[in-house]
């Protein structure tokens, strides 16, 4: 009987120790989470600034239909421009994420693929990747307007045609950071975190 009591006491002591360890680990994870900033799309070089109204640019889609980028959106939607290339492997890896965003946010967001180069090669790429349902434009001028330095690159415009965010996007997290920056009224997630850091130190 005494041995059973002692074993129960030891088990309870072990449980209490384990609970204390789990609580300490949970606290440490919380501290690490606060220190590790979310990765946002990387803005490289000069270009249009967030809030800047983009002048309408009349383009022709790969399927021959007209398309206007910039200015007020006829449907009252925001527009996500995804710059890609048939020879960009990261672009291809991100296509499922772009399609997923397009489907889930279709109530307020239009998605447009943009590229430049040989038209026949672009058509073959669209066919191979199943991009026929998404507006696809081939325009060097569009890339120059947004100062696209590298691919894949994304630009988010609001319904008025004002730039909300832009940057190099290598992961889905980078893509989603454009929408987070828009919600937080910041040009980039990095800028938002910098402001928060300054405000915390000021307080």
PEUR-V899979 format. One record per residue. N is the residue number from 1. RES is the residue in one letter. D_CENTER is the distance of its C-alpha to the mean C-alpha in Angstrom with 2 decimals. Layout:
<<N/RES/D_CENTER> <N/RES/D_CENTER>>
//
This chain:
<<1/X/63.99> <2/X/63.33> <3/X/61.22> <4/X/59.06> <5/X/58.57> <6/X/57.60> <7/X/55.07> <8/X/53.47> <9/X/53.31> <10/X/51.70> <11/X/49.07> <12/X/48.23> <13/X/48.03> <14/X/45.65> <15/X/43.44> <16/X/43.39> <17/X/42.49> <18/X/39.64> <19/X/38.30> <20/X/38.46> <21/X/36.59> <22/X/33.79> <23/X/33.52> <24/X/33.41> <25/X/30.68> <26/X/28.57> <27/X/29.05> <28/X/28.12> <29/X/24.86> <30/X/24.07> <31/X/24.94> <32/X/22.76> <33/X/19.75> <34/X/20.37> <35/X/20.82> <36/X/17.75> <37/X/14.85> <38/X/11.32> <39/X/9.53> <40/X/7.21> <41/X/6.40> <42/X/10.11> <43/X/12.04> <44/X/15.14> <45/X/18.34> <46/X/19.40> <47/X/18.24> <48/X/17.86> <49/X/17.24> <50/X/15.24> <51/X/17.73> <52/X/19.45> <53/X/20.63> <54/X/20.05> <55/X/23.36> <56/X/23.52> <57/X/23.62> <58/X/25.57> <59/X/24.59> <60/X/25.87> <61/X/23.80> <62/X/24.79> <63/X/26.84> <64/X/28.73> <65/X/27.39> <66/X/26.69> <67/X/23.27> <68/X/22.60> <69/X/19.42> <70/X/19.69> <71/X/22.10> <72/X/22.30> <73/X/20.75> <74/X/23.76> <75/X/22.30> <76/X/20.86> <77/X/17.29> <78/X/14.11> <79/X/12.91> <80/X/9.78> <81/X/11.23> <82/X/10.26> <83/X/12.77> <84/X/14.38> <85/X/17.89> <86/X/20.36> <87/X/21.13> <88/X/17.68> <89/X/17.56> <90/X/13.97> <91/X/13.05> <92/X/15.32> <93/X/13.95> <94/X/10.45> <95/X/12.37> <96/X/13.06> <97/X/9.51> <98/X/9.19> <99/X/12.67> <100/X/12.06> <101/X/9.54> <102/X/12.17> <103/X/14.93> <104/X/13.90> <105/X/12.90> <106/X/15.63> <107/X/17.73> <108/X/15.85> <109/X/13.31> <110/X/14.45> <111/X/12.70> <112/X/14.44> <113/X/14.65> <114/X/16.21> <115/X/18.37> <116/X/21.82> <117/X/24.93> <118/X/27.57> <119/X/27.49> <120/X/29.29> <121/X/26.87> <122/X/23.92> <123/X/25.84> <124/X/26.56> <125/X/22.92> <126/X/22.01> <127/X/24.97> <128/X/24.24> <129/X/20.63> <130/X/21.59> <131/X/19.50> <132/X/22.45> <133/X/21.15> <134/X/18.15> <135/X/19.08> <136/X/19.18> <137/X/20.47> <138/X/22.02> <139/X/22.33> <140/X/22.80> <141/X/23.14> <142/X/19.66> <143/X/18.20> <144/X/20.78> <145/X/20.05> <146/X/16.53> <147/X/17.85> <148/X/15.66> <149/X/17.00> <150/X/15.48> <151/X/13.57> <152/X/11.08> <153/X/9.79> <154/X/7.78> <155/X/9.36> <156/X/9.31> <157/X/12.97> <158/X/14.76> <159/X/17.88> <160/X/20.08> <161/X/18.34> <162/X/17.32> <163/X/14.38> <164/X/11.94> <165/X/9.40> <166/X/9.04> <167/X/8.69> <168/X/9.11> <169/X/6.55> <170/X/8.87> <171/X/7.46> <172/X/5.74> <173/X/5.39> <174/X/3.79> <175/X/1.28> <176/X/2.97> <177/X/4.19> <178/X/4.58> <179/X/6.49> <180/X/8.03> <181/X/9.17> <182/X/10.62> <183/X/12.38> <184/X/13.69> <185/X/14.93> <186/X/13.73> <187/X/12.62> <188/X/10.35> <189/X/10.13> <190/X/12.86> <191/X/14.95> <192/X/14.81> <193/X/15.98> <194/X/18.58> <195/X/19.93> <196/X/20.21> <197/X/22.03> <198/X/24.37> <199/X/25.12> <200/X/25.96> <201/X/28.25> <202/X/29.82> <203/X/30.61>>
//
